[in-house]
Amino acid sequence: MKHKGKATSFDIAHYAGVSQSTVSRALRNSPLVNEETRRKVHEMAAKLNYKVDKNASNLRTQQSSTLALLLFEDPTTDESQINPFFLSMLGSITRACSKEGYDLLVSFQSSSQDWRADYEDSHRADGIILLGYGDYLDYQSRLQQLLDQDTKFVCWGAKVDGREDLSVSCDNYGGGQLAAKYLIEHKRTDCAFIGDASEHSPEFFARYEGFKNTFEQHNITLSERKIANAISTEDSGYHATKSLIANNISFNALFAASDLIAIGAIRALQEAGILVPNDVRVVGFDNIPAASYVSPSLTTIEQNTTLAGQMLVSNLLNLIKGEKVECTLLPPNLIVRNT
């Protein structure tokens, strides 16, 4: 097939025997166009060496075809300030954006005080994905600001009051249940919990509640003396565990609210001459890559970061299109290793 000059969508429509609007929808992989027609349009576009003029398309739709991903700056042992849990999710989000024909703009939340103005109003991005939030009670005002401004956004983990459709999260309560059942099956019921079991950290609190309530269903009460507060860092888990040991608080199992906390806890136990898992079994939460490399390798509750990234992008694009979005709660999975 010969075609003089640069091919247009009207040329594709002529040769494919469809309307120009159908070509536009088919090239966007719209579900409004049936699979056979989409295939025919894509094949014709390839034959004509047609390339979408993204800038022209954006001018027509007043959209940037870009999503903004804003990360919360977490304390880390390196200079990245990115919680390693979010790194695999970042890869999934990037791939999901690429599949949908969107670019991804990545920045830190602290770089701006008005996210809508910097991204939506300036047409730098059509919507925002939020990863991480620090102290949830302090963070609620930022979420409310986005709601008041009618910003298109979704967030991982953090609940948005009255708008469950704006959150994608793991079933943290169910994850806590899995950890408790595993320890009960192994007859380790004298348990410590390391993490923030309060409303300041609702994800950690839900994990603790699922853990505690499962033990209570087996007529086992967890001691409040064996709860140590910690944020999601190795150092915090290390110092929280050392505090329990220094106060002569004994336990034969430890449930950490995150893998980073668990890794720090293992280091503190080993320094004290406490054998893992012979003396104390340890269960973490997240299944970050380091969990399989620490010695002994960490038993943990896995959050599906691949599916999480896909759902964050999918839900945000549906919001941008004005389509209905359901609450997304992802199931956890127990990964048994050597701790």
Helices and strands as residue ranges (DSSP letters): H 9-16, H 20-27, H 35-47, H 54-61, E 66-71, H 85-99, E 103-108, G 109-111, H 115-115, I 116-121, E 127-131, H 136-148, E 153-156, G 164-166, E 167-170, H 172-185, E 191-194, H 202-217, G 224-226, E 227-228, H 234-246, E 253-256, H 259-271, E 281-286, G 289-292, E 299-302, H 305-321, E 328-330, E 333-335
